[in-house]
Amino acid sequence: MHMNKEQVMAFLPHRDPFLFIDSVKEVTLPEGLSGEAPFAPQQLVGGKTVCTFRVDDKVKILEGHFPGNPILPGVVQVEMMAQAGSFLAQYALPKGATLDVALLSVDSARFRKPVIPPMDLEITTTLTKVRGPIWVFECQIHSKGDLISQTTCMASIKS
């Protein structure tokens, strides 16, 4: 499943300058999952998303972090990973429902290389646990095959 920027904006409630997904390359449902959505959230454990974001000089937050030496903040990278995980939720929401998502916690965040313009990022998430409205994702950001950052995100996802 591929989504362009307009489709991303139709699904996520975020807007510039705090929208950090340019496209969704794929959403992979867990093996053996069949039938028609919506699925129970627990059925989606093992599902994966792959999204993209281009970091260039036009990214507004880079104007202040840092002038003359732009580096994408780690907190933005975490937000980017959380946003990417949200796309799996479309398979649990009733048709026409609006996404209601809130980041609850971040564990074991690691920032291995700086993100500077120009960089094309690939954000991957895997849903590892669901308890009620609480979803847990293992997340990574890569650029040109290199691991840039990773974390575990916990979010409340409801319709």
Secondary structure by P-SEA (a helix, b strand, c coil): ccccaaaaaacccccccccccccccccccccccccccccccccccccbbbbbbbbccccccccccccccccccaaaaaaaaaaaacccccccccccbbbbbbbcccccccccccccccbbbbbbbbbccccccbbbbbccccccccccbbbbbbbbbcc
